[in-house]
Amino acid sequence: MRDIDRFRGCLAGGAAGDALGYAVEFIREAEIFRRYGEKGITEYELRKGLALISDDTQMTLFTAAGLLYGRANHDMTVEDYAESINKNYIDWLKTQRRGYDGKQGNGYTWLYDVRDLHEPRAPGNTCLHALESGGGGSPEEPINYSKGCGGIMRVAPIGLFFDKEMLDPLEICQLGAHAAALTHGHPLGWLPSAMLVSIVHDVSQDGADLTVSVEQAIENMHKLWDGSANLVYLEGLIRRAMDLAQQDVDDLDAIHELGEGGVAEETL
């Protein structure tokens, strides 16, 4: 049994955290502390009364729209859903490159008609360049060799959307990989996305335990990509994060040990 409030919590919580962090996205740690004090940024920085979301939340919304667009076509495969998501990312690209012209129905999704989404929010060059060439990369045919965080930051809706009658857990993992690989071709650009959607899918079920869900995600990953040196490295980093979570370690020290989050495995 799945709880719609967990879906709302995941998407709204992600947007809320994104809006808090967007103000300091490109600022180094020392400067953040200098500006905001020893606890860092703890309150929203408002512009005309609003806390702005970044391209991370924009693309998360277009991922969700891509899933709905695909579902409308019925009986979709992993590859079909990935193609639908790619079409919606092309819509997102238009919102970053053009001003809003007021004309409705020019995109694949109704999101394209939401004027407030036509706001450039400093998206990564990898996403921009990949989509300008049409996107459409896959784990088997990579579009580039990037492992930046631009793939994983947008895929949570995949973990929320499916039940077992639509796609099974391994197919959900695969779609997480494919959705990231549309723009990020390095295995460590899409393997973490596969793991994230598996975790999100599992913990959005009633009674799911986070630690158990992480172990289940690792098991799923090995069923799909066993023997991958990149997966071995990713699993090691995830297990280190799990170990640190059980220790009396300052959060900032733990973050320093795991990385800054600029690449997908550190983001996860």
C-alpha positions in Angstrom: 0.0 0.0 0.0 1.4 3.4 -1.0 0.7 6.7 0.7 0.2 9.8 -1.4 1.5 12.0 1.4 4.9 10.3 1.0 4.9 11.3 -2.6 4.0 14.9 -1.7 6.6 14.9 1.0 9.3 13.7 -1.3 8.6 16.2 -4.1 7.8 19.2 -1.8 10.7 18.4 0.5 13.1 18.2 -2.4 11.9 21.5 -3.7 12.1 23.1 -0.2 15.7 22.0 0.3 16.6 23.1 -3.2 15.2 26.5 -2.6 17.2 26.9 0.6 20.4 25.8 -1.1 20.0 27.7 -4.4 21.2 30.9 -2.8 24.6 29.4 -2.0 24.9 26.9 -4.9 28.1 28.4 -6.3 29.6 29.7 -3.0 32.5 28.0 -1.3 32.1 26.7 2.2 34.2 29.3 3.9 32.3 32.1 2.3 28.9 30.5 3.3 30.0 30.6 7.0 31.3 34.1 6.7 28.0 35.3 5.3 25.5 33.3 7.3 27.4 32.3 10.5 28.7 29.1 12.0 25.5 27.1 11.1 25.5 28.1 7.5 22.3 29.1 5.7 19.3 28.3 7.8 16.6 30.6 6.4 15.3 31.2 2.9 16.8 34.1 0.9 13.8 35.7 -0.7 13.4 37.5 -4.0 10.2 39.5 -4.1 8.9 37.3 -1.3 9.8 34.0 -3.0 12.4 31.4 -2.4 13.5 30.4 -5.9 13.9 26.8 -7.0 16.9 25.8 -9.1 17.1 23.8 -12.3 17.1 20.7 -10.1 13.5 21.1 -9.2 12.5 22.3 -12.6 13.9 19.1 -14.2 12.3 17.0 -11.5 8.9 18.4 -12.5 9.6 17.7 -16.2 10.7 14.1 -15.2 7.3 13.6 -13.6 5.6 15.1 -16.6 7.5 12.7 -18.8 6.2 9.8 -16.8 2.6 11.0 -17.1 3.1 11.6 -20.8 4.5 8.1 -21.3 1.7 6.5 -19.2 -0.9 8.1 -21.4 0.5 5.8 -24.2 -0.1 2.6 -22.1 2.0 -0.5 -21.9 5.3 1.4 -22.0 8.7 -0.2 -21.8 11.7 1.2 -20.0 13.0 2.6 -23.3 9.6 4.1 -24.2 9.4 5.9 -20.8 13.0 7.2 -21.3 12.0 8.6 -24.7 9.0 10.3 -23.2 11.1 11.8 -20.4 13.6 13.0 -23.1 10.9 14.8 -25.0 9.9 16.6 -21.8 13.5 17.5 -21.1 13.5 19.2 -24.6 10.6 21.2 -23.4 12.6 22.2 -20.3 15.5 23.2 -22.5 13.2 25.6 -24.3 12.3 27.3 -21.0 15.9 28.0 -20.4 16.7 29.3 -23.9 13.6 31.4 -24.8 11.4 33.9 -23.1 7.8 33.0 -22.5 5.8 33.8 -25.7 2.4 33.3 -24.1 1.4 30.7 -26.7 0.0 27.5 -25.1 0.3 24.0 -26.5 3.9 24.5 -28.0 5.3 21.7 -25.8 4.8 18.0 -25.0 3.6 18.9 -21.5 1.3 21.4 -19.9 4.3 22.4 -17.7 5.7 24.2 -20.7 2.7 26.6 -20.4 3.5 27.5 -16.8 5.1 30.9 -17.2 7.0 30.8 -13.9 9.0 27.8 -15.2 10.4 29.9 -18.1 13.3 31.1 -15.8 17.0 30.3 -16.4 18.4 29.0 -13.2 22.0 28.4 -14.0 21.7 24.8 -15.3 24.8 22.7 -15.9 26.4 22.8 -19.3 26.3 19.0 -19.6 22.5 19.0 -19.5 22.2 22.0 -21.9 24.7 20.7 -24.4 23.3 17.1 -24.4 19.8 18.3 -24.9 20.7 20.8 -27.6 22.0 17.8 -29.6 18.7 16.0 -28.9 19.6 14.1 -25.8 18.7 10.4 -26.1 21.8 8.9 -24.6 21.6 5.5 -22.9 23.8 3.3 -20.7 24.6 1.2 -23.8 25.2 4.2 -26.1 26.6 7.1 -23.9 26.1 10.6 -25.2 29.2 11.9 -23.4 31.5 10.8 -20.5 30.0 13.1 -17.8 29.3 11.9 -14.3 28.1 15.3 -12.9 25.1 15.5 -10.6 22.7 16.8 -13.3 21.3 13.3 -13.9 20.6 12.1 -10.3 19.1 15.4 -9.0 16.0 15.0 -11.2 15.0 11.3 -11.0 13.1 10.9 -7.7 9.7 10.8 -9.4 10.6 7.5 -11.1 10.9 5.9 -7.7 7.5 7.3 -6.7 5.5 6.7 -9.9 5.5 2.9 -10.5 3.9 0.0 -8.9 4.8 -3.6 -9.6 2.0 -3.9 -12.2 3.6 -1.2 -14.3 7.3 -2.0 -14.0 9.0 -4.4 -11.7 11.8 -3.2 -9.2 14.6 -4.1 -11.6 12.9 -2.2 -14.5 12.5 0.8 -12.2 16.2 0.7 -11.5 16.9 0.5 -15.3 14.7 3.5 -16.0 16.5 5.5 -13.3 19.7 4.7 -15.2 18.3 5.5 -18.6 16.7 8.8 -17.5 20.1 10.0 -16.2 22.0 8.6 -19.2 19.9 10.8 -21.5 22.4 13.5 -20.7 25.2 11.9 -18.6 27.1 9.0 -20.1 29.7 8.0 -17.5 28.6 4.9 -15.6 28.9 6.9 -12.4 26.6 9.5 -14.0 23.7 7.0 -14.2 24.4 4.1 -11.7 23.7 6.4 -8.7 20.4 7.4 -10.3 19.4 3.8 -10.6 20.2 3.3 -7.0 18.3 6.4 -5.9 15.1 5.5 -7.6 15.3 2.0 -6.1 15.6 3.5 -2.6 12.9 6.0 -3.2 10.6 3.4 -4.6 11.1 1.1 -1.6 10.8 3.7 1.2 7.6 5.1 -0.3 5.9 1.8 0.5 4.3 1.5 3.9 6.6 0.2 6.7 9.8 0.4 4.6 13.0 0.9 6.6 15.7 3.1 5.0 18.6 0.8 5.8 16.7 -2.2 4.5 15.8 -0.2 1.4 19.4 0.7 0.7 20.5 -3.0 1.0 17.7 -3.9 -1.4 18.8 -1.3 -3.9 22.4 -2.6 -3.7 21.1 -6.1 -4.4 19.0 -4.9 -7.3 22.1 -3.1 -8.8 24.2 -6.2 -8.6 21.5 -8.2 -10.4 21.7 -5.7 -13.3 25.3 -4.7 -13.4 27.3 -7.3 -11.4 31.0 -7.2 -12.2 31.1 -3.4 -12.8 34.1 -1.8 -11.2 32.1 1.4 -11.0 29.3 -0.3 -9.1 31.9 -1.7 -6.6 33.2 1.8 -6.0 29.7 3.2 -5.6 28.7 0.6 -3.2 31.8 1.3 -1.1 30.9 5.0 -0.9 27.3 4.2 0.1 28.4 1.8 2.8 30.8 4.4 4.1 27.9 6.9 4.3 25.8 4.3 6.2 28.7 3.7 8.6 29.1 7.4 9.2 25.4 7.8 9.9 25.7 5.4 12.8 28.7 7.1 14.3 29.0 10.2 16.5 30.5 12.3 13.8 29.9 15.9 13.0 27.7 16.2 9.9 30.2 18.5 8.2 33.1 16.2 8.9 31.1 13.3 7.4 30.3 15.4 4.3 34.0 16.3 3.9 34.8 12.6 3.9 32.2 11.7 1.3 32.7 14.6 -1.1 31.1 17.9 -2.1 28.3 16.4 -4.2 29.4 17.8 -7.6 29.5 14.3 -9.1 26.6 11.9 -9.0 28.0 9.2 -6.6 28.8 11.9 -4.0 25.4 13.4 -4.5 23.8 10.1 -3.7 
